[in-house]
Amino acid sequence: MSINTYLFSYGSLQEIEVQLKLYGRKLIGVKDSLQGYQISGEKVAALYPILIKATEENSSVNGLVFQISAKELVVSDDYEGHEYHRIAITLTSGKKAWCYVKPQ
């Protein structure tokens, strides 16, 4: 399998059960954070967190960054659905990654 992209997760994609169901494997994550965003007070389907642009300076969100293939990224898009929008970000570590946020 070709590993060629990073995905930042702050929610259910960190769960091993979800990873096994979606990708057929356990992902290995590295702790990282995203500056300029915060977790919204409202949740998708009253269960799942979603990121929004931060209202306060110095806000950040902690999570895990995973290496995934382009095919797995498409699977992630299907899983997240229309409730989330995938954007390109730069993490605190300097890694370029994809992340799902609230659509504008």
N, C-alpha and C positions, 0 to 999 in steps of 0.2 A: 504494500500500500504506500502510495506517495503522500508524505506529510508536507503540506505546503502552505498552511495558513494558521493564524492564531485566532482563537475565539475567547473572549472575556465573558465569564459567567458570574452572576451575582445571585442566582436563584436555582431553579429546578434542574438545570443542566449539570449542576454539581452532584446531583444524586446518582449513585451507582446504578440503581434500578432503572432510572431514566436512560442513562448512558447505554446500558446493556440492551434495552428495548430499542433504542434508536440506532445505535452504531454496532451493536453486537460485540462490544468490548468495553472495558473499563478505561476511562481516560486518565492520564496522569496530569494533574494540575499543579501549577506553581502560583503561590500567593502573589497578588499584585493589586493595584488600585487605579481608579479612574478619577482624575481631578475634574472639577467643574460640573459634576452631576450629583444627584441625590435620588434616593428611593422615594417615589411618590407615596403620599398618604393613601391614595386609592389603589386598589389591587385589581388585577385582571380577574374576572370571574369571582371576585371577592376572596381569592386565594393567593394569586401569584404577584410578586413584586414587579414593579416596572420603573425604569429610570426616566427622570426628567432633568432638564437643565437646572442647575443649582440656583437657588434664590439668594444664597449667602456665599460670600467670598470664602475661599479655602475649603469648600465642601468637597468631599470625595467619597467614593464607594469602594469598599473592599470586596474582593472576589478571587476567583481563580482563572488563570489563563491556560488554555489547552491548545495543543497542536492537533489539527484535524486536516483531513483531505478536502479537496474541493467538492467531492461527492457527499461527504459528511456535512459540509456547510449547507448544501441544498436540502439535506434531510433536516437540518436544524431550522432552516427557513420554513419548511412545511410544518414542523412541530410548533414553532412560535406563532404561525398564522398571521392574520391581518391585524391582530391586537398589538403587534410589535413591529418596529421598523429597524432593519439592520443598517448600521452606519460604521464607517471606518473611524477608528480612534487611535490615539497614542497613549499608552499606559504610563504610569509613573516610572516604570522601569525603562521606558524608551521603546518598548516593543510596539509595533504596529499590529493592530488586531481589529476584529469585527466585534460588534456589541449590539444587543437588541435594546431599543429604547421606545418610549411612547411616541407614536406617530404625531407629527406636527399638525 
